[in-house]
Every structure is written in C-alpha cells, then in structure tokens.
C-alpha cells in the first residue's frame, strides 16, 4: 500500500522546498513519516534546506494537462 497518491515538489527559494502531498488517509497523521522524510531530504540537499509539507486534496494539472512533479520558482538574479 502506498502512503502517497500524488506529490509535487516546489522549490521557492534556493533553501526552501514545499512538498505538496495527496496522501492516503492513514498518512495524514503520521508524524514519524514526515520527520523521516524531512531528515532524508536534508541529508540530500543539506541541513539548511527548509522543508514544508502541504497536505492537499488534489494537485492541479498544467493547462496542457500534464502533472508536473517538480516546479522551480526560484527568482533569477
């Protein structure tokens, strides 16, 4: 059984990730899952990465109908 039905990672800044999740019902209150996920993300990206999990009912598709898994919204300098 998968804990996550859909997800999307949105990088809003160099040091911030927002992870949108459409979970199965059991995952919504599983604090340990989110702690472990944050730990692994920080191992990969570095301890300074801010990680925010956002539980959503659905992830909107692009106008083209695609479901993008990763979106980079980092302002260019």
PDB file of N, CA, C and O in Angstrom:
ATOM      1  N   UNK A   1       0.848  -1.188   0.000  1.00  0.00           N
ATOM      2  CA  UNK A   1       0.000   0.000   0.000  1.00  0.00           C
ATOM      3  C   UNK A   1       0.886   1.241   0.000  1.00  0.00           C
ATOM      4  O   UNK A   1       1.787   1.359   0.830  1.00  0.00           O
ATOM      5  N   UNK A   2       0.640   2.151  -0.908  1.00  0.00           N
ATOM      6  CA  UNK A   2       1.400   3.389  -0.989  1.00  0.00           C
ATOM      7  C   UNK A   2       0.817   4.421  -0.040  1.00  0.00           C
ATOM      8  O   UNK A   2      -0.400   4.585   0.053  1.00  0.00           O
ATOM      9  N   UNK A   3       1.700   5.111   0.660  1.00  0.00           N
ATOM     10  CA  UNK A   3       1.262   6.144   1.594  1.00  0.00           C
ATOM     11  C   UNK A   3       0.881   7.432   0.870  1.00  0.00           C
ATOM     12  O   UNK A   3       0.093   8.229   1.381  1.00  0.00           O
ATOM     13  N   UNK A   4       1.445   7.633  -0.324  1.00  0.00           N
ATOM     14  CA  UNK A   4       1.219   8.870  -1.069  1.00  0.00           C
ATOM     15  C   UNK A   4       0.600   8.545  -2.425  1.00  0.00           C
ATOM     16  O   UNK A   4       1.119   7.719  -3.177  1.00  0.00           O
ATOM     17  N   UNK A   5      -0.501   9.197  -2.722  1.00  0.00           N
ATOM     18  CA  UNK A   5      -1.142   9.002  -4.028  1.00  0.00           C
ATOM     19  C   UNK A   5      -0.516   9.893  -5.095  1.00  0.00           C
ATOM     20  O   UNK A   5      -0.273   9.447  -6.216  1.00  0.00           O
ATOM     21  N   UNK A   6      -0.255  11.156  -4.746  1.00  0.00           N
ATOM     22  CA  UNK A   6       0.379  12.101  -5.661  1.00  0.00           C
ATOM     23  C   UNK A   6       1.270  13.025  -4.852  1.00  0.00           C
ATOM     24  O   UNK A   6       1.074  13.215  -3.651  1.00  0.00           O
ATOM     25  N   UNK A   7       2.255  13.595  -5.538  1.00  0.00           N
ATOM     26  CA  UNK A   7       3.111  14.586  -4.886  1.00  0.00           C
ATOM     27  C   UNK A   7       3.632  15.571  -5.923  1.00  0.00           C
ATOM     28  O   UNK A   7       3.634  15.308  -7.126  1.00  0.00           O
ATOM     29  N   UNK A   8       4.071  16.710  -5.410  1.00  0.00           N
ATOM     30  CA  UNK A   8       4.747  17.710  -6.231  1.00  0.00           C
ATOM     31  C   UNK A   8       5.738  18.430  -5.334  1.00  0.00           C
ATOM     32  O   UNK A   8       5.429  18.751  -4.186  1.00  0.00           O
ATOM     33  N   UNK A   9       6.924  18.683  -5.856  1.00  0.00           N
ATOM     34  CA  UNK A   9       7.955  19.423  -5.132  1.00  0.00           C
ATOM     35  C   UNK A   9       8.074  20.787  -5.787  1.00  0.00           C
ATOM     36  O   UNK A   9       8.300  20.898  -6.991  1.00  0.00           O
ATOM     37  N   UNK A  10       7.917  21.820  -4.976  1.00  0.00           N
ATOM     38  CA  UNK A  10       8.024  23.193  -5.471  1.00  0.00           C
ATOM     39  C   UNK A  10       9.195  23.846  -4.748  1.00  0.00           C
ATOM     40  O   UNK A  10       9.192  23.976  -3.524  1.00  0.00           O
ATOM     41  N   UNK A  11      10.195  24.254  -5.524  1.00  0.00           N
ATOM     42  CA  UNK A  11      11.325  24.958  -4.919  1.00  0.00           C
ATOM     43  C   UNK A  11      11.087  26.443  -5.093  1.00  0.00           C
ATOM     44  O   UNK A  11      11.103  26.966  -6.208  1.00  0.00           O
ATOM     45  N   UNK A  12      10.862  27.123  -3.962  1.00  0.00           N
ATOM     46  CA  UNK A  12      10.513  28.540  -3.978  1.00  0.00           C
ATOM     47  C   UNK A  12      11.720  29.445  -3.800  1.00  0.00           C
ATOM     48  O   UNK A  12      11.722  30.590  -4.253  1.00  0.00           O
ATOM     49  N   UNK A  13      12.729  28.934  -3.147  1.00  0.00           N
ATOM     50  CA  UNK A  13      13.992  29.636  -2.954  1.00  0.00           C
ATOM     51  C   UNK A  13      15.106  28.588  -3.001  1.00  0.00           C
ATOM     52  O   UNK A  13      14.851  27.383  -3.000  1.00  0.00           O
ATOM     53  N   UNK A  14      16.311  29.067  -3.039  1.00  0.00           N
ATOM     54  CA  UNK A  14      17.451  28.148  -3.073  1.00  0.00           C
ATOM     55  C   UNK A  14      17.440  27.228  -1.851  1.00  0.00           C
ATOM     56  O   UNK A  14      17.889  26.084  -1.919  1.00  0.00           O
ATOM     57  N   UNK A  15      16.921  27.743  -0.733  1.00  0.00           N
ATOM     58  CA  UNK A  15      16.961  26.982   0.521  1.00  0.00           C
ATOM     59  C   UNK A  15      15.578  26.555   1.012  1.00  0.00           C
ATOM     60  O   UNK A  15      15.406  26.284   2.200  1.00  0.00           O
ATOM     61  N   UNK A  16      14.586  26.492   0.112  1.00  0.00           N
ATOM     62  CA  UNK A  16      13.236  26.122   0.560  1.00  0.00           C
ATOM     63  C   UNK A  16      12.525  25.217  -0.444  1.00  0.00           C
ATOM     64  O   UNK A  16      12.457  25.510  -1.637  1.00  0.00           O
ATOM     65  N   UNK A  17      11.999  24.109   0.077  1.00  0.00           N
ATOM     66  CA  UNK A  17      11.173  23.199  -0.707  1.00  0.00           C
ATOM     67  C   UNK A  17       9.800  23.097  -0.063  1.00  0.00           C
ATOM     68  O   UNK A  17       9.672  22.933   1.151  1.00  0.00           O
ATOM     69  N   UNK A  18       8.781  23.197  -0.901  1.00  0.00           N
ATOM     70  CA  UNK A  18       7.419  22.923  -0.446  1.00  0.00           C
ATOM     71  C   UNK A  18       6.988  21.643  -1.146  1.00  0.00           C
ATOM     72  O   UNK A  18       7.020  21.550  -2.373  1.00  0.00           O
ATOM     73  N   UNK A  19       6.590  20.669  -0.357  1.00  0.00           N
ATOM     74  CA  UNK A  19       6.198  19.386  -0.923  1.00  0.00           C
ATOM     75  C   UNK A  19       4.703  19.220  -0.733  1.00  0.00           C
ATOM     76  O   UNK A  19       4.209  19.078   0.386  1.00  0.00           O
ATOM     77  N   UNK A  20       3.999  19.240  -1.848  1.00  0.00           N
ATOM     78  CA  UNK A  20       2.548  19.060  -1.828  1.00  0.00           C
ATOM     79  C   UNK A  20       2.257  17.570  -1.907  1.00  0.00           C
ATOM     80  O   UNK A  20       2.776  16.876  -2.781  1.00  0.00           O
ATOM     81  N   UNK A  21       1.434  17.085  -1.004  1.00  0.00           N
ATOM     82  CA  UNK A  21       1.132  15.655  -0.932  1.00  0.00           C
ATOM     83  C   UNK A  21      -0.368  15.405  -0.967  1.00  0.00           C
ATOM     84  O   UNK A  21      -1.140  16.091  -0.298  1.00  0.00           O
ATOM     85  N   UNK A  22      -0.766  14.427  -1.747  1.00  0.00           N
ATOM     86  CA  UNK A  22      -2.112  13.875  -1.675  1.00  0.00           C
ATOM     87  C   UNK A  22      -1.916  12.498  -1.039  1.00  0.00           C
ATOM     88  O   UNK A  22      -1.570  11.539  -1.729  1.00  0.00           O
ATOM     89  N   UNK A  23      -2.138  12.397   0.278  1.00  0.00           N
ATOM     90  CA  UNK A  23      -1.836  11.150   0.975  1.00  0.00           C
ATOM     91  C   UNK A  23      -3.026  10.197   1.002  1.00  0.00           C
ATOM     92  O   UNK A  23      -4.167  10.585   0.750  1.00  0.00           O
ATOM     93  N   UNK A  24      -2.730   8.955   1.310  1.00  0.00           N
ATOM     94  CA  UNK A  24      -3.784   8.046   1.729  1.00  0.00           C
ATOM     95  C   UNK A  24      -4.213   8.501   3.110  1.00  0.00           C
ATOM     96  O   UNK A  24      -3.453   9.188   3.792  1.00  0.00           O
ATOM     97  N   UNK A  25      -5.398   8.140   3.534  1.00  0.00           N
ATOM     98  CA  UNK A  25      -5.935   8.627   4.797  1.00  0.00           C
ATOM     99  C   UNK A  25      -5.016   8.359   5.984  1.00  0.00           C
ATOM    100  O   UNK A  25      -4.934   9.178   6.899  1.00  0.00           O
ATOM    101  N   UNK A  26      -4.333   7.235   5.980  1.00  0.00           N
ATOM    102  CA  UNK A  26      -3.516   6.848   7.129  1.00  0.00           C
ATOM    103  C   UNK A  26      -2.293   7.745   7.308  1.00  0.00           C
ATOM    104  O   UNK A  26      -1.802   7.894   8.427  1.00  0.00           O
ATOM    105  N   UNK A  27      -1.799   8.338   6.236  1.00  0.00           N
ATOM    106  CA  UNK A  27      -0.590   9.139   6.305  1.00  0.00           C
ATOM    107  C   UNK A  27      -0.818  10.505   6.930  1.00  0.00           C
ATOM    108  O   UNK A  27       0.113  11.072   7.502  1.00  0.00           O
ATOM    109  N   UNK A  28      -1.987  11.035   6.842  1.00  0.00           N
ATOM    110  CA  UNK A  28      -2.257  12.410   7.273  1.00  0.00           C
ATOM    111  C   UNK A  28      -1.796  12.703   8.694  1.00  0.00           C
ATOM    112  O   UNK A  28      -1.380  13.825   8.981  1.00  0.00           O
ATOM    113  N   UNK A  29      -1.858  11.734   9.578  1.00  0.00           N
ATOM    114  CA  UNK A  29      -1.491  11.965  10.974  1.00  0.00           C
ATOM    115  C   UNK A  29      -0.222  11.235  11.381  1.00  0.00           C
ATOM    116  O   UNK A  29       0.031  11.074  12.575  1.00  0.00           O
ATOM    117  N   UNK A  30       0.581  10.788  10.423  1.00  0.00           N
ATOM    118  CA  UNK A  30       1.780  10.016  10.721  1.00  0.00           C
ATOM    119  C   UNK A  30       2.981  10.943  10.862  1.00  0.00           C
ATOM    120  O   UNK A  30       3.720  11.165   9.903  1.00  0.00           O
ATOM    121  N   UNK A  31       3.169  11.475  12.049  1.00  0.00           N
ATOM    122  CA  UNK A  31       4.246  12.435  12.306  1.00  0.00           C
ATOM    123  C   UNK A  31       5.620  11.838  12.020  1.00  0.00           C
ATOM    124  O   UNK A  31       6.505  12.532  11.520  1.00  0.00           O
ATOM    125  N   UNK A  32       5.805  10.559  12.335  1.00  0.00           N
ATOM    126  CA  UNK A  32       7.083   9.904  12.119  1.00  0.00           C
ATOM    127  C   UNK A  32       7.448   9.870  10.636  1.00  0.00           C
ATOM    128  O   UNK A  32       8.615  10.045  10.284  1.00  0.00           O
ATOM    129  N   UNK A  33       6.470   9.648   9.770  1.00  0.00           N
ATOM    130  CA  UNK A  33       6.721   9.652   8.331  1.00  0.00           C
ATOM    131  C   UNK A  33       7.307  10.990   7.889  1.00  0.00           C
ATOM    132  O   UNK A  33       8.291  11.026   7.151  1.00  0.00           O
ATOM    133  N   UNK A  34       6.704  12.087   8.338  1.00  0.00           N
ATOM    134  CA  UNK A  34       7.153  13.413   7.930  1.00  0.00           C
ATOM    135  C   UNK A  34       8.524  13.745   8.513  1.00  0.00           C
ATOM    136  O   UNK A  34       9.338  14.388   7.848  1.00  0.00           O
ATOM    137  N   UNK A  35       8.787  13.319   9.735  1.00  0.00           N
ATOM    138  CA  UNK A  35      10.106  13.551  10.338  1.00  0.00           C
ATOM    139  C   UNK A  35      11.187  12.803   9.564  1.00  0.00           C
ATOM    140  O   UNK A  35      12.252  13.355   9.285  1.00  0.00           O
ATOM    141  N   UNK A  36      10.914  11.556   9.221  1.00  0.00           N
ATOM    142  CA  UNK A  36      11.888  10.767   8.455  1.00  0.00           C
ATOM    143  C   UNK A  36      12.101  11.357   7.069  1.00  0.00           C
ATOM    144  O   UNK A  36      13.234  11.440   6.596  1.00  0.00           O
ATOM    145  N   UNK A  37      11.017  11.767   6.417  1.00  0.00           N
ATOM    146  CA  UNK A  37      11.124  12.353   5.083  1.00  0.00           C
ATOM    147  C   UNK A  37      11.950  13.633   5.118  1.00  0.00           C
ATOM    148  O   UNK A  37      12.810  13.842   4.263  1.00  0.00           O
ATOM    149  N   UNK A  38      11.693  14.486   6.102  1.00  0.00           N
ATOM    150  CA  UNK A  38      12.457  15.729   6.216  1.00  0.00           C
ATOM    151  C   UNK A  38      13.932  15.439   6.460  1.00  0.00           C
ATOM    152  O   UNK A  38      14.800  16.100   5.890  1.00  0.00           O
ATOM    153  N   UNK A  39      14.215  14.460   7.302  1.00  0.00           N
ATOM    154  CA  UNK A  39      15.600  14.086   7.591  1.00  0.00           C
ATOM    155  C   UNK A  39      16.319  13.634   6.319  1.00  0.00           C
ATOM    156  O   UNK A  39      17.450  14.049   6.064  1.00  0.00           O
ATOM    157  N   UNK A  40      15.674  12.795   5.531  1.00  0.00           N
ATOM    158  CA  UNK A  40      16.289  12.302   4.294  1.00  0.00           C
ATOM    159  C   UNK A  40      16.492  13.424   3.276  1.00  0.00           C
ATOM    160  O   UNK A  40      17.514  13.468   2.590  1.00  0.00           O
ATOM    161  N   UNK A  41      15.527  14.320   3.181  1.00  0.00           N
ATOM    162  CA  UNK A  41      15.657  15.445   2.256  1.00  0.00           C
ATOM    163  C   UNK A  41      16.840  16.315   2.655  1.00  0.00           C
ATOM    164  O   UNK A  41      17.612  16.749   1.800  1.00  0.00           O
ATOM    165  N   UNK A  42      16.983  16.569   3.950  1.00  0.00           N
ATOM    166  CA  UNK A  42      18.093  17.390   4.433  1.00  0.00           C
ATOM    167  C   UNK A  42      19.435  16.680   4.267  1.00  0.00           C
ATOM    168  O   UNK A  42      20.456  17.338   4.064  1.00  0.00           O
ATOM    169  N   UNK A  43      19.450  15.354   4.350  1.00  0.00           N
ATOM    170  CA  UNK A  43      20.680  14.617   4.076  1.00  0.00           C
ATOM    171  C   UNK A  43      21.112  14.842   2.631  1.00  0.00           C
ATOM    172  O   UNK A  43      22.301  14.978   2.346  1.00  0.00           O
ATOM    173  N   UNK A  44      20.152  14.879   1.732  1.00  0.00           N
ATOM    174  CA  UNK A  44      20.440  15.026   0.309  1.00  0.00           C
ATOM    175  C   UNK A  44      20.770  16.471  -0.067  1.00  0.00           C
ATOM    176  O   UNK A  44      21.748  16.713  -0.774  1.00  0.00           O
ATOM    177  N   UNK A  45      19.970  17.430   0.395  1.00  0.00           N
ATOM    178  CA  UNK A  45      20.111  18.829  -0.007  1.00  0.00           C
ATOM    179  C   UNK A  45      20.928  19.672   0.971  1.00  0.00           C
ATOM    180  O   UNK A  45      21.365  20.768   0.621  1.00  0.00           O
ATOM    181  N   UNK A  46      21.136  19.181   2.179  1.00  0.00           N
ATOM    182  CA  UNK A  46      21.863  19.929   3.197  1.00  0.00           C
ATOM    183  C   UNK A  46      20.951  20.354   4.329  1.00  0.00           C
ATOM    184  O   UNK A  46      19.748  20.541   4.146  1.00  0.00           O
ATOM    185  N   UNK A  47      21.542  20.503   5.495  1.00  0.00           N
ATOM    186  CA  UNK A  47      20.776  20.820   6.706  1.00  0.00           C
ATOM    187  C   UNK A  47      20.098  22.185   6.650  1.00  0.00           C
ATOM    188  O   UNK A  47      19.145  22.429   7.390  1.00  0.00           O
ATOM    189  N   UNK A  48      20.573  23.076   5.788  1.00  0.00           N
ATOM    190  CA  UNK A  48      19.986  24.421   5.701  1.00  0.00           C
ATOM    191  C   UNK A  48      18.727  24.481   4.841  1.00  0.00           C
ATOM    192  O   UNK A  48      18.096  25.531   4.728  1.00  0.00           O
ATOM    193  N   UNK A  49      18.364  23.353   4.236  1.00  0.00           N
ATOM    194  CA  UNK A  49      17.162  23.332   3.392  1.00  0.00           C
ATOM    195  C   UNK A  49      15.924  23.357   4.285  1.00  0.00           C
ATOM    196  O   UNK A  49      15.759  22.503   5.157  1.00  0.00           O
ATOM    197  N   UNK A  50      15.064  24.332   4.060  1.00  0.00           N
ATOM    198  CA  UNK A  50      13.781  24.397   4.760  1.00  0.00           C
ATOM    199  C   UNK A  50      12.783  23.547   3.991  1.00  0.00           C
ATOM    200  O   UNK A  50      12.629  23.689   2.778  1.00  0.00           O
ATOM    201  N   UNK A  51      12.112  22.666   4.709  1.00  0.00           N
ATOM    202  CA  UNK A  51      11.176  21.739   4.082  1.00  0.00           C
ATOM    203  C   UNK A  51       9.795  21.959   4.686  1.00  0.00           C
ATOM    204  O   UNK A  51       9.622  21.918   5.904  1.00  0.00           O
ATOM    205  N   UNK A  52       8.827  22.189   3.827  1.00  0.00           N
ATOM    206  CA  UNK A  52       7.443  22.372   4.272  1.00  0.00           C
ATOM    207  C   UNK A  52       6.571  21.343   3.554  1.00  0.00           C
ATOM    208  O   UNK A  52       6.591  21.252   2.327  1.00  0.00           O
ATOM    209  N   UNK A  53       5.817  20.580   4.316  1.00  0.00           N
ATOM    210  CA  UNK A  53       4.880  19.626   3.745  1.00  0.00           C
ATOM    211  C   UNK A  53       3.498  20.257   3.735  1.00  0.00           C
ATOM    212  O   UNK A  53       3.060  20.842   4.726  1.00  0.00           O
ATOM    213  N   UNK A  54       2.829  20.133   2.621  1.00  0.00           N
ATOM    214  CA  UNK A  54       1.484  20.690   2.491  1.00  0.00           C
ATOM    215  C   UNK A  54       0.555  19.572   2.020  1.00  0.00           C
ATOM    216  O   UNK A  54       0.711  19.040   0.921  1.00  0.00           O
ATOM    217  N   UNK A  55      -0.408  19.228   2.862  1.00  0.00           N
ATOM    218  CA  UNK A  55      -1.387  18.206   2.513  1.00  0.00           C
ATOM    219  C   UNK A  55      -2.480  18.873   1.674  1.00  0.00           C
ATOM    220  O   UNK A  55      -3.073  19.869   2.089  1.00  0.00           O
ATOM    221  N   UNK A  56      -2.734  18.318   0.503  1.00  0.00           N
ATOM    222  CA  UNK A  56      -3.750  18.874  -0.389  1.00  0.00           C
ATOM    223  C   UNK A  56      -4.689  17.757  -0.844  1.00  0.00           C
ATOM    224  O   UNK A  56      -4.332  16.580  -0.805  1.00  0.00           O
ATOM    225  N   UNK A  57      -5.880  18.135  -1.272  1.00  0.00           N
ATOM    226  CA  UNK A  57      -6.851  17.141  -1.774  1.00  0.00           C
ATOM    227  C   UNK A  57      -6.493  16.665  -3.166  1.00  0.00           C
ATOM    228  O   UNK A  57      -6.691  15.500  -3.513  1.00  0.00           O
ATOM    229  N   UNK A  58      -5.959  17.590  -3.964  1.00  0.00           N
ATOM    230  CA  UNK A  58      -5.558  17.233  -5.325  1.00  0.00           C
ATOM    231  C   UNK A  58      -4.442  18.158  -5.767  1.00  0.00           C
ATOM    232  O   UNK A  58      -4.270  19.256  -5.238  1.00  0.00           O
ATOM    233  N   UNK A  59      -3.697  17.695  -6.738  1.00  0.00           N
ATOM    234  CA  UNK A  59      -2.650  18.510  -7.332  1.00  0.00           C
ATOM    235  C   UNK A  59      -3.134  18.909  -8.719  1.00  0.00           C
ATOM    236  O   UNK A  59      -3.451  18.068  -9.560  1.00  0.00           O
ATOM    237  N   UNK A  60      -3.178  20.206  -8.925  1.00  0.00           N
ATOM    238  CA  UNK A  60      -3.696  20.737 -10.197  1.00  0.00           C
ATOM    239  C   UNK A  60      -2.737  20.427 -11.346  1.00  0.00           C
ATOM    240  O   UNK A  60      -1.517  20.471 -11.195  1.00  0.00           O
ATOM    241  N   UNK A  61      -3.316  20.122 -12.466  1.00  0.00           N
ATOM    242  CA  UNK A  61      -2.540  19.884 -13.681  1.00  0.00           C
ATOM    243  C   UNK A  61      -2.275  21.216 -14.381  1.00  0.00           C
ATOM    244  O   UNK A  61      -3.000  22.194 -14.196  1.00  0.00           O
ATOM    245  N   UNK A  62      -1.219  21.224 -15.187  1.00  0.00           N
ATOM    246  CA  UNK A  62      -0.912  22.391 -16.011  1.00  0.00           C
ATOM    247  C   UNK A  62      -2.008  22.567 -17.052  1.00  0.00           C
ATOM    248  O   UNK A  62      -2.783  21.641 -17.291  1.00  0.00           O
ATOM    249  N   UNK A  63      -2.089  23.747 -17.680  1.00  0.00           N
ATOM    250  CA  UNK A  63      -3.065  23.940 -18.756  1.00  0.00           C
ATOM    251  C   UNK A  63      -2.935  22.894 -19.872  1.00  0.00           C
ATOM    252  O   UNK A  63      -3.909  22.584 -20.557  1.00  0.00           O
ATOM    253  N   UNK A  64      -1.726  22.356 -20.044  1.00  0.00           N
ATOM    254  CA  UNK A  64      -1.514  21.330 -21.072  1.00  0.00           C
ATOM    255  C   UNK A  64      -2.037  19.964 -20.636  1.00  0.00           C
ATOM    256  O   UNK A  64      -2.102  19.034 -21.440  1.00  0.00           O
ATOM    257  N   UNK A  65      -2.412  19.846 -19.359  1.00  0.00           N
ATOM    258  CA  UNK A  65      -2.910  18.578 -18.842  1.00  0.00           C
ATOM    259  C   UNK A  65      -1.855  17.742 -18.146  1.00  0.00           C
ATOM    260  O   UNK A  65      -2.159  16.673 -17.616  1.00  0.00           O
ATOM    261  N   UNK A  66      -0.619  18.217 -18.142  1.00  0.00           N
ATOM    262  CA  UNK A  66       0.471  17.470 -17.510  1.00  0.00           C
ATOM    263  C   UNK A  66       0.459  17.685 -16.002  1.00  0.00           C
ATOM    264  O   UNK A  66       0.084  18.747 -15.505  1.00  0.00           O
ATOM    265  N   UNK A  67       0.876  16.652 -15.296  1.00  0.00           N
ATOM    266  CA  UNK A  67       1.029  16.731 -13.847  1.00  0.00           C
ATOM    267  C   UNK A  67       2.518  16.825 -13.555  1.00  0.00           C
ATOM    268  O   UNK A  67       3.221  15.815 -13.527  1.00  0.00           O
ATOM    269  N   UNK A  68       2.992  18.043 -13.339  1.00  0.00           N
ATOM    270  CA  UNK A  68       4.424  18.260 -13.103  1.00  0.00           C
ATOM    271  C   UNK A  68       4.786  17.846 -11.692  1.00  0.00           C
ATOM    272  O   UNK A  68       4.121  18.247 -10.737  1.00  0.00           O
ATOM    273  N   UNK A  69       5.829  17.051 -11.549  1.00  0.00           N
ATOM    274  CA  UNK A  69       6.296  16.577 -10.244  1.00  0.00           C
ATOM    275  C   UNK A  69       7.209  17.568  -9.562  1.00  0.00           C
ATOM    276  O   UNK A  69       7.274  17.614  -8.333  1.00  0.00           O
ATOM    277  N   UNK A  70       7.926  18.375 -10.359  1.00  0.00           N
ATOM    278  CA  UNK A  70       8.865  19.345  -9.810  1.00  0.00           C
ATOM    279  C   UNK A  70       8.650  20.680 -10.500  1.00  0.00           C
ATOM    280  O   UNK A  70       8.570  20.764 -11.726  1.00  0.00           O
ATOM    281  N   UNK A  71       8.557  21.728  -9.680  1.00  0.00           N
ATOM    282  CA  UNK A  71       8.411  23.095 -10.197  1.00  0.00           C
ATOM    283  C   UNK A  71       9.474  23.944  -9.536  1.00  0.00           C
ATOM    284  O   UNK A  71       9.600  23.951  -8.311  1.00  0.00           O
ATOM    285  N   UNK A  72      10.238  24.657 -10.339  1.00  0.00           N
ATOM    286  CA  UNK A  72      11.252  25.574  -9.827  1.00  0.00           C
ATOM    287  C   UNK A  72      10.733  26.996  -9.963  1.00  0.00           C
ATOM    288  O   UNK A  72      10.523  27.490 -11.071  1.00  0.00           O
ATOM    289  N   UNK A  73      10.530  27.647  -8.825  1.00  0.00           N
ATOM    290  CA  UNK A  73      10.057  29.041  -8.806  1.00  0.00           C
ATOM    291  C   UNK A  73      11.109  29.945  -8.185  1.00  0.00           C
ATOM    292  O   UNK A  73      10.784  30.882  -7.456  1.00  0.00           O
ATOM    293  N   UNK A  74      12.353  29.660  -8.474  1.00  0.00           N
ATOM    294  CA  UNK A  74      13.455  30.439  -7.900  1.00  0.00           C
ATOM    295  C   UNK A  74      13.648  31.676  -8.756  1.00  0.00           C
ATOM    296  O   UNK A  74      13.851  31.574  -9.966  1.00  0.00           O
ATOM    297  N   UNK A  75      13.587  32.860  -8.124  1.00  0.00           N
ATOM    298  CA  UNK A  75      13.821  34.083  -8.910  1.00  0.00           C
ATOM    299  C   UNK A  75      15.245  34.104  -9.455  1.00  0.00           C
ATOM    300  O   UNK A  75      16.188  33.705  -8.770  1.00  0.00           O
ATOM    301  N   UNK A  76      15.391  34.567 -10.679  1.00  0.00           N
ATOM    302  CA  UNK A  76      16.721  34.704 -11.257  1.00  0.00           C
ATOM    303  C   UNK A  76      17.242  36.089 -10.974  1.00  0.00           C
ATOM    304  O   UNK A  76      16.501  37.072 -10.997  1.00  0.00           O
ATOM    305  N   UNK A  77      18.525  36.152 -10.708  1.00  0.00           N
ATOM    306  CA  UNK A  77      19.126  37.445 -10.363  1.00  0.00           C
ATOM    307  C   UNK A  77      19.758  38.091 -11.564  1.00  0.00           C
ATOM    308  O   UNK A  77      20.311  39.186 -11.457  1.00  0.00           O
TER     309      UNK A  77
END
